[in-house]
Amino acid sequence: MIDRSKLLARYVQELIDKGVIRSTHVEHAFRCVERDRFLRRFYHHNPHQGGWEQLHHDPENPDQQLLRLIYSDQALVTLLNEKGMPISSTSQPALVAHMLELLELHPGARVLEIGTGTGYNAALLSEIVGEQGVVTTLDIREELINQAQQIFSSLGYRNIQALCRDGFYGASEYGPYDRIVATVGCTDISPHWLEQLAPEGFMLIPLQHGGLSSHPLVRIWLEKGQIIGRVMGWSGFMPIQGELAWAGKFWAESPWTTRVPPCVLQGEPVDSRPLPPGLPPTADAPLLQSTTHQAFYFFLTLNDQRACATLKGYGLVAPEAAVVITGQQILLYSQDAKPNEEPYQTTLALYHAWQELGSPCWGDYRLQFLPASGAPGQLYKRQGNSWVVTRKWFEQLTQLSSTVAA
């Protein structure tokens, strides 16, 4: 018999030690909600077979190895599409805890969640807001909602409303909401969410920025009639479906290049260069490991539409040539046998421009959202240290603090 309580206690302590659980109410929620109760089937990537291995979990008769995997700080894929690509998952627990802390929830709060998934996050929200609070969670996939509803009922969660619905439309019948949180990567914010937000509330949205899997966590609130935002952290989520989904249109690429050419996906680099001074080496995945890389990438995307995150790193990516910053070096890719120096020189020039501005981090920018008036998909520098990204419904004015720029 496996002692689930010991695994859960170790799992929570690991998140405390990492600094992502910082408050007593988030710690209490994690200790109360058993993650494995929300999993029946999930997938583990098998590099030797080159695909995803399906695993079945029975919470009443758990396998020890699977239980240890579930109570680790790993995202777990829970659904594949017909092409065998992941389309739903239970997020990395460290990210879940970090977002719960950023929400600053209180007992009695009303919360709208976009993206139910397994229901684990909704249960954590429920524990924090308590019996006097309400959690409304939406997912566009009926099979996920049906499973989550069954689990909520079996575990006694009476303050969770789980609805099968396109999250773009929200759920006005249960609002207004003190908090609106998305657990999927969004190409834009929905005007319906703003209508359903309580006067003193705010949203926490993983908002696409430079590629389909790159989502700064943006806190958005209303201030004197204006829609204001600030980046609070970094994440990478499954892309949203429905009205906010990427559909191959230029605006939804937000508006950066997202289609990585074969020379980067399958090819070998034609040359390599050292990292410039100030960019720290990392073991792998620099955008996950280093806030310095995240900060430069955020700036890069504001200045060049070719900016893109790939599995190998990030950089300027185009069909004919690319430069990719990994955790150890800069790789140059080309359809030809010799390197194309232009993307590399442009990247270096932007890196030096970023340094001259004081190497601002993503939290040093002030965002404002205005109803879109320009052609969708525009990305341009407006003036000084201000940039505009035109999404579908909103234009995102991104302004660098004058104190940082000085």
C-alpha positions as CSV (number, residue, x, y, z in Angstrom):
1,M,0.0,0.0,0.0
2,I,1.4,3.4,-1.0
3,D,1.4,6.2,1.5
4,R,-0.2,8.9,-0.6
5,S,0.0,11.4,2.3
6,K,3.8,11.1,2.4
7,L,4.2,11.7,-1.3
8,L,1.8,14.7,-1.1
9,A,3.7,16.2,1.9
10,R,7.0,15.9,0.0
11,Y,5.5,17.4,-3.1
12,V,4.2,20.4,-1.2
13,Q,7.5,20.9,0.6
14,E,9.4,20.8,-2.7
15,L,7.2,23.7,-3.9
16,I,7.8,25.6,-0.7
17,D,11.5,25.1,-1.1
18,K,11.4,26.4,-4.6
19,G,9.7,29.6,-3.4
20,V,6.5,29.2,-5.4
21,I,4.3,28.5,-2.4
22,R,4.6,31.6,-0.3
23,S,1.4,31.9,1.6
24,T,-0.5,29.8,4.1
25,H,-3.7,29.7,2.1
26,V,-2.0,28.4,-1.0
27,E,-0.1,25.8,1.1
28,H,-3.3,24.7,2.7
29,A,-4.9,24.2,-0.7
30,F,-2.1,22.1,-2.0
31,R,-2.1,19.9,1.1
32,C,-5.9,19.4,0.8
33,V,-6.2,18.6,-2.9
34,E,-4.7,15.3,-4.1
35,R,-3.4,15.8,-7.6
36,D,-3.8,12.1,-8.6
37,R,-7.5,12.2,-8.0
38,F,-7.9,14.3,-11.1
39,L,-6.0,12.0,-13.4
40,R,-7.3,8.8,-15.2
41,R,-5.2,8.8,-18.3
42,F,-2.1,10.8,-19.3
43,Y,0.9,10.5,-21.6
44,H,4.6,10.3,-21.1
45,H,7.0,11.1,-23.9
46,N,9.1,8.2,-24.9
47,P,12.2,9.5,-26.8
48,H,13.3,6.0,-27.7
49,Q,10.0,5.2,-29.5
50,G,9.6,8.8,-30.7
51,G,6.1,9.3,-29.5
52,W,3.8,9.5,-26.5
53,E,3.1,6.5,-24.2
54,Q,-0.4,6.3,-22.8
55,L,-0.5,5.6,-19.0
56,H,-3.6,4.7,-17.0
57,H,-4.0,5.7,-13.4
58,D,-6.5,4.3,-10.9
59,P,-6.7,6.5,-7.9
60,E,-8.3,3.7,-5.8
61,N,-5.5,1.2,-6.7
62,P,-2.6,3.4,-7.8
63,D,0.7,2.2,-9.3
64,Q,3.6,3.3,-7.2
65,Q,5.7,4.5,-10.1
66,L,2.8,6.5,-11.6
67,L,2.0,8.0,-8.3
68,R,5.6,9.2,-7.8
69,L,5.4,10.8,-11.3
70,I,2.1,12.6,-10.5
71,Y,3.5,14.0,-7.3
72,S,6.5,15.6,-9.0
73,D,6.9,19.1,-10.4
74,Q,6.1,18.1,-13.9
75,A,3.4,19.1,-16.4
76,L,1.5,16.0,-17.6
77,V,-0.1,15.7,-21.1
78,T,-3.7,14.5,-20.8
79,L,-5.0,14.7,-24.3
80,L,-3.6,14.3,-27.9
81,N,-5.2,15.3,-31.1
82,E,-5.6,13.1,-34.2
83,K,-2.0,13.9,-35.2
84,G,-0.6,12.8,-31.9
85,M,0.2,16.3,-30.7
86,P,-0.5,17.4,-27.1
87,I,-3.6,19.7,-26.8
88,S,-4.4,19.5,-23.1
89,S,-2.4,19.0,-19.9
90,T,-2.3,19.4,-16.2
91,S,0.2,22.3,-15.7
92,Q,3.5,22.1,-13.9
93,P,2.7,22.4,-10.2
94,A,5.3,25.2,-9.7
95,L,3.5,27.3,-12.3
96,V,0.1,26.5,-10.8
97,A,1.3,27.6,-7.3
98,H,3.0,30.7,-8.7
99,M,-0.2,31.8,-10.4
100,L,-2.3,31.1,-7.4
101,E,-0.1,33.4,-5.4
102,L,-0.3,36.1,-8.0
103,L,-4.1,35.9,-7.9
104,E,-4.1,37.2,-4.2
105,L,-7.4,35.4,-3.5
106,H,-9.4,35.8,-0.4
107,P,-12.3,33.8,1.2
108,G,-15.6,34.5,-0.5
109,A,-14.1,35.6,-3.8
110,R,-15.8,34.8,-7.1
111,V,-13.4,33.4,-9.7
112,L,-13.7,32.6,-13.4
113,E,-11.3,30.1,-14.8
114,I,-10.7,29.7,-18.6
115,G,-9.5,26.2,-19.3
116,T,-10.7,23.5,-16.9
117,G,-8.4,20.7,-18.0
118,T,-8.4,18.0,-15.4
119,G,-10.1,20.2,-12.8
120,Y,-7.1,20.2,-10.4
121,N,-6.6,24.0,-10.5
122,A,-10.3,24.6,-10.0
123,A,-10.2,22.5,-6.9
124,L,-7.2,24.4,-5.5
125,L,-9.1,27.7,-6.2
126,S,-12.2,26.3,-4.4
127,E,-10.1,25.5,-1.3
128,I,-8.8,29.0,-1.2
129,V,-12.1,30.9,-1.7
130,G,-14.0,28.6,0.6
131,E,-17.6,27.7,0.8
132,Q,-18.7,31.3,0.6
133,G,-16.8,31.8,-2.7
134,V,-17.6,30.5,-6.2
135,V,-15.4,29.1,-8.9
136,T,-16.8,29.0,-12.4
137,T,-14.6,27.0,-14.8
138,L,-15.0,26.7,-18.5
139,D,-13.6,24.3,-21.1
140,I,-14.5,23.9,-24.8
141,R,-14.0,20.2,-24.7
142,E,-17.1,18.3,-23.5
143,E,-15.2,15.1,-22.4
144,L,-13.0,17.2,-20.1
145,I,-15.9,19.0,-18.5
146,N,-17.8,15.7,-18.0
147,Q,-14.9,14.1,-16.3
148,A,-14.2,17.2,-14.1
149,Q,-17.8,17.4,-13.1
150,Q,-17.8,13.7,-11.9
151,I,-14.6,14.3,-9.9
152,F,-15.9,17.5,-8.3
153,S,-19.1,15.7,-7.3
154,S,-17.3,12.6,-5.9
155,L,-14.9,14.8,-3.9
156,G,-17.6,17.0,-2.5
157,Y,-16.8,20.3,-4.2
158,R,-20.2,22.2,-4.2
159,N,-18.9,25.7,-5.0
160,I,-17.5,24.8,-8.5
161,Q,-19.6,25.4,-11.6
162,A,-18.0,23.5,-14.6
163,L,-19.4,24.5,-17.9
164,C,-18.7,23.3,-21.5
165,R,-18.3,26.6,-23.3
166,D,-15.9,28.6,-25.4
167,G,-14.0,30.5,-22.8
168,F,-14.0,33.6,-25.0
169,Y,-17.6,34.3,-23.9
170,G,-17.0,33.9,-20.2
171,A,-20.1,33.2,-18.0
172,S,-22.0,36.4,-17.2
173,E,-24.6,34.5,-15.3
174,Y,-22.2,33.8,-12.4
175,G,-20.4,37.1,-12.5
176,P,-19.1,39.7,-11.8
177,Y,-15.8,38.1,-10.9
178,D,-13.2,39.3,-8.5
179,R,-10.6,37.3,-10.5
180,I,-10.5,36.0,-14.0
181,V,-7.6,33.5,-14.7
182,A,-6.7,31.7,-17.9
183,T,-4.8,28.4,-17.8
184,V,-4.3,28.3,-21.5
185,G,-2.2,30.5,-23.8
186,C,-4.3,33.4,-25.2
187,T,-3.7,35.3,-28.4
188,D,-5.7,38.3,-27.1
189,I,-8.0,39.2,-24.2
190,S,-11.7,38.9,-24.6
191,P,-14.0,41.9,-24.3
192,H,-16.5,39.7,-22.5
193,W,-14.0,39.1,-19.7
194,L,-13.7,42.9,-19.2
195,E,-17.5,43.2,-19.0
196,Q,-17.7,40.4,-16.4
197,L,-14.8,41.8,-14.2
198,A,-15.8,43.3,-10.8
199,P,-14.8,47.0,-10.4
200,E,-11.9,46.2,-8.0
201,G,-11.0,42.9,-9.7
202,F,-8.2,41.9,-12.1
203,M,-7.4,39.2,-14.6
204,L,-4.3,37.0,-14.9
205,I,-3.8,36.0,-18.5
206,P,-1.0,34.1,-20.2
207,L,-0.8,36.4,-23.2
208,Q,1.0,35.1,-26.4
209,H,4.1,37.1,-27.1
210,G,6.5,35.9,-29.8
211,G,5.3,32.4,-30.7
212,L,2.6,29.9,-29.9
213,S,4.2,28.6,-26.7
214,S,5.5,31.8,-25.2
215,H,3.1,33.4,-22.7
216,P,4.1,36.1,-20.3
217,L,1.7,36.2,-17.3
218,V,-0.1,39.5,-17.6
219,R,-2.2,41.1,-14.8
220,I,-4.9,43.3,-16.3
221,W,-7.2,45.6,-14.5
222,L,-9.4,48.7,-15.0
223,E,-8.0,52.0,-13.8
224,K,-9.9,55.3,-14.3
225,G,-11.6,53.9,-17.4
226,Q,-8.4,52.5,-18.9
227,I,-7.4,48.9,-19.4
228,I,-4.0,48.6,-17.8
229,G,-1.6,45.6,-17.7
230,R,1.7,44.5,-16.2
231,V,3.7,41.3,-16.8
232,M,4.1,39.4,-13.6
233,G,6.0,36.3,-14.7
234,W,6.7,33.8,-17.6
235,S,4.9,30.7,-18.7
236,G,4.3,28.4,-21.6
237,F,0.8,26.9,-22.0
238,M,-1.2,24.9,-24.5
239,P,-2.8,27.3,-26.9
240,I,-6.5,28.2,-26.4
241,Q,-9.2,26.9,-28.7
242,G,-12.3,28.7,-30.0
243,E,-12.7,32.3,-30.9
244,L,-9.2,33.1,-29.4
245,A,-7.4,30.3,-31.2
246,W,-4.6,30.7,-33.6
247,A,-6.2,30.0,-37.0
248,G,-3.3,30.7,-39.4
249,K,-4.2,34.4,-39.6
250,F,-1.5,36.9,-39.2
251,W,-3.1,38.7,-36.3
252,A,-3.2,35.5,-34.2
253,E,0.5,35.0,-34.6
254,S,0.5,38.0,-32.3
255,P,2.0,38.9,-34.8
256,W,5.4,37.2,-34.7
257,T,6.6,34.3,-36.9
258,T,5.5,31.0,-35.4
259,R,6.1,28.5,-38.3
260,V,9.6,27.2,-37.7
261,P,11.2,26.2,-41.0
262,P,12.7,22.7,-41.7
263,C,16.2,24.0,-41.6
264,V,15.7,24.7,-37.9
265,L,13.3,21.8,-37.0
266,Q,15.3,19.0,-38.6
267,G,18.5,20.5,-39.9
268,E,21.9,21.1,-38.3
269,P,23.3,24.6,-37.7
270,V,25.8,25.8,-40.3
271,D,27.7,27.8,-37.8
272,S,27.8,28.8,-34.1
273,R,28.8,31.8,-32.0
274,P,29.4,32.4,-28.3
275,L,26.8,34.0,-26.1
276,P,27.3,37.8,-25.8
277,P,28.5,39.0,-22.4
278,G,25.7,39.3,-19.9
279,L,23.6,36.4,-21.3
280,P,24.1,33.5,-18.8
281,P,24.6,30.0,-19.9
282,T,21.9,27.5,-18.9
283,A,21.7,23.7,-19.1
284,D,18.8,23.9,-21.5
285,A,15.6,25.8,-22.3
286,P,16.9,29.3,-21.6
287,L,13.4,30.9,-21.5
288,L,12.4,28.5,-18.7
289,Q,15.7,28.7,-16.8
290,S,16.7,32.4,-16.9
291,T,14.8,35.7,-16.3
292,T,17.7,37.4,-18.2
293,H,16.9,35.4,-21.3
294,Q,13.2,36.1,-20.9
295,A,13.9,39.8,-20.5
296,F,15.9,40.0,-23.7
297,Y,13.4,37.8,-25.6
298,F,10.6,40.1,-24.6
299,F,12.5,43.1,-26.0
300,L,13.5,41.2,-29.1
301,T,9.8,40.4,-30.0
302,L,8.9,44.1,-29.7
303,N,11.5,45.0,-32.3
304,D,11.5,42.3,-34.9
305,Q,8.6,40.3,-36.3
306,R,10.9,37.3,-36.9
307,A,11.4,36.8,-33.1
308,C,10.2,33.3,-32.2
309,A,10.7,30.7,-29.5
310,T,11.5,27.1,-30.7
311,L,12.3,23.9,-28.9
312,K,16.0,24.6,-29.4
313,G,15.9,28.1,-28.0
314,Y,14.8,31.5,-29.3
315,G,15.9,34.1,-31.8
316,L,15.1,35.5,-35.2
317,V,13.5,32.8,-37.4
318,A,12.6,33.1,-41.1
319,P,12.2,30.5,-43.9
320,E,15.6,31.2,-45.5
321,A,17.7,31.7,-42.4
322,A,17.5,31.8,-38.6
323,V,19.6,32.5,-35.5
324,V,18.7,30.6,-32.4
325,I,20.0,31.4,-28.9
326,T,20.4,28.2,-26.8
327,G,21.5,27.9,-23.2
328,Q,25.1,27.6,-24.3
329,Q,25.7,29.3,-27.6
330,I,24.1,31.0,-30.7
331,L,23.3,28.7,-33.6
332,L,23.0,29.9,-37.2
333,Y,20.8,28.0,-39.6
334,S,20.4,28.5,-43.3
335,Q,18.9,26.8,-46.3
336,D,22.3,27.3,-47.9
337,A,25.6,25.8,-46.8
338,K,27.0,29.1,-45.6
339,P,25.6,31.2,-42.7
340,N,23.4,34.3,-43.3
341,E,25.0,37.0,-41.2
342,E,22.0,39.4,-41.2
343,P,19.8,37.7,-38.6
344,Y,22.9,37.3,-36.3
345,Q,24.0,40.9,-36.7
346,T,20.5,42.2,-36.1
347,T,20.2,40.1,-32.9
348,L,23.5,41.5,-31.6
349,A,22.4,45.1,-32.5
350,L,19.1,44.6,-30.6
351,Y,21.0,43.0,-27.7
352,H,23.2,46.1,-27.4
353,A,20.2,48.4,-27.7
354,W,18.6,46.4,-24.8
355,Q,21.7,46.8,-22.7
356,E,21.8,50.6,-23.4
357,L,18.2,50.8,-22.0
358,G,19.4,49.2,-18.8
359,S,18.5,45.6,-19.7
360,P,14.9,46.0,-18.7
361,C,12.9,42.9,-17.5
362,W,9.4,42.2,-18.6
363,G,8.1,43.7,-15.3
364,D,9.5,47.1,-16.3
365,Y,6.9,47.7,-19.0
366,R,3.5,49.2,-18.6
367,L,0.8,47.8,-20.9
368,Q,-2.4,49.5,-22.0
369,F,-5.1,47.9,-24.1
370,L,-7.2,49.9,-26.5
371,P,-9.9,48.8,-28.9
372,A,-8.1,47.7,-32.1
373,S,-8.2,50.3,-34.9
374,G,-5.3,49.3,-37.1
375,A,-4.7,46.4,-39.5
376,P,-4.6,43.1,-37.5
377,G,-1.1,41.7,-37.0
378,Q,0.8,45.0,-37.0
379,L,3.9,45.3,-34.9
380,Y,5.7,48.6,-34.9
381,K,7.7,50.9,-32.7
382,R,5.6,53.9,-32.1
383,Q,7.9,56.5,-30.6
384,G,10.7,56.5,-28.1
385,N,10.3,53.6,-25.8
386,S,6.8,52.7,-26.8
387,W,5.6,49.8,-29.0
388,V,2.2,48.8,-30.3
389,V,1.0,45.3,-31.0
390,T,-2.3,45.1,-32.8
391,R,-4.2,41.9,-31.9
392,K,-7.7,41.1,-33.0
393,W,-9.8,43.0,-30.5
394,F,-7.2,45.1,-28.8
395,E,-4.1,47.1,-29.5
396,Q,-1.5,46.6,-26.8
397,L,0.5,49.7,-26.1
398,T,3.7,48.7,-24.4
399,Q,5.7,51.4,-22.7
400,L,9.1,51.1,-21.0
401,S,9.4,52.9,-17.7
402,S,11.4,56.1,-18.2
403,T,13.3,55.4,-15.0
404,V,14.6,52.1,-16.5
405,A,15.3,53.7,-19.8
406,A,17.3,56.4,-18.1
